[in-house]
Amino acid sequence: MQRRCDRNRKRSKRRAISCPMHGCYLDSVSQKHPLFADKAGQLQQRGMGRKSSLLLIGSKTTVLLSGEWLEAFWCQECEETKWYHVRKRDNTYDLSVAPPELWQQAMGVVPLQGNPSVGEFSLRQSRKVGYRCREDFKCVG
């Protein structure tokens, strides 16, 4: 007979995501950044036919790639945080180091080149930290 605490356990179990190098469990240190496709070739790489992918991109512009996202994990053995491209298939997770091209397909990520509508001065000020940010505001006497 099972104990009562075993039968009523409704908490979700820890995701079985392990380090590709060491095999130890990885701790998530970021939110999931879902991926989307905006080109037919991206859908074709994932097994969709040419005609279907062209029709889908033509009608929807972008398509959410279900079961794929970017996420940062901490490995105790490596003692560092790495960003991985995670693919969930059934109850298993495939991890690979996130290549730079995938960041362009991620939702909720600030582009590395910045927002083109932001002026050069504002962009420069946003990157400065500390007392040096006052240099542009010196009084001319």
N, C-alpha and C positions, 0 to 999 in steps of 0.2 A: 504494500500500500504506500502511495506517495504521501509525503508530508504536505501539509496545507500550504506552506510558503512556496513549494515547488509548483503546485498546481495553479496558484493565483498570480504567478509572476507575469506581469503584462509589460514590463519595461522593455524598451528596444535593446537589442544586443549590439555590441560594438561592431562597427564595420570591419571586416577582415581585410584591411589594407596593410600590406607589409612592404618593407623596404626591398627594392629590387636587388640591392647589393648584399644586404646583411640578413634579410628574412625576418627582422624584428618588426613589431607593430609600429605604425606611424601615427603620430598625433597630428590632427588637423589644426592649423594655426591661422586659417583664413576662411572666408565664406566660399561657396562654390560660385564660379563664374561660368554660366552656361554658354555653350557655343552655338553659333548659327552659321548657315551657309548662305552666301549671296551670289555664288556662281554655280553653274550647272556641273562643272568639273569637280567641285567639292562633294556634291552628292554622288557623282559617278564613282569617285574614289571609295565611297562607302557602300557600293554595290547596287545603286539605282541605275536603271537603264538610261541611255542617252536621251531618248525621246521624252520619257517621263520626267527626267530632271529638267530639261529645257522648258517643258510645259509648266512645271511647278514653279520654277524661278521666274518665268514670264508672268505668271498670275499673282504670285505672292511677294516678289522681290527678295524677301529673306525667309528662311525656313529654320526653325529650331531643331537642332540635332539632339534628339532625346537620348539619354544615357551617356552623354559626353560633356565634360566640363573641365575647367582648370581650377586647381586647388593647391595651396601651399601646405606642406607637411614638415614636421620636425622629426628627425631620426636621432635617437639617443646614441647610436653607434657612430654615426657620421658627425654628430654634434653640429648640425647645420640645418637650415631650412631650405627646401628646394620646391620649386613649382613643378607640378606634374600635370600631364594630360591624362585624365582618368576616363576610362571606358567601362561602363557597367554592362556585363552580359550575364543574364540570369542572376545568380547570387555571387558571381566572381567579379573582381575588379582587375583590369589591366592598366598598368602604369607605365608611362614613358615620360622622360624629361620634356617639358613643354618647349617646342621650338618657337622662335620669334614670330613666324608666320601665323601661328594660332592666336596670338594676342589680338590680331586684327579681326578675328572671328568671335571674340569673347564679348559678352554683354556686361555692362557695368564697369568697364575698365577705361581709365583715362588714356587717350592716345599719347604715345611718347613724344610725338612732334608737337603736341599742344593743340589748342583750339585755334583755328585760323581767324576767328572773329575777335580774338583778344589782341590788343595792341602790344607792341614790343616792350614798352615801358612797364605795363602791367605784368607781363610775363616775367620780365627781369626782376621786378619787385617780389613776385610770388616765390621766386627761387632763393631769395636772400634770407638769411637767418641772423638774428641778433642785432647788435648796435650798428653794423655796417649798412643797414637798410636806410639810414638817415642821410647817406652821402648825396643822394640826388636832391635833397631838400635843403641844402645849405643856403643861407641868406647871402645875397649879393649886396655888399655895402659900399 
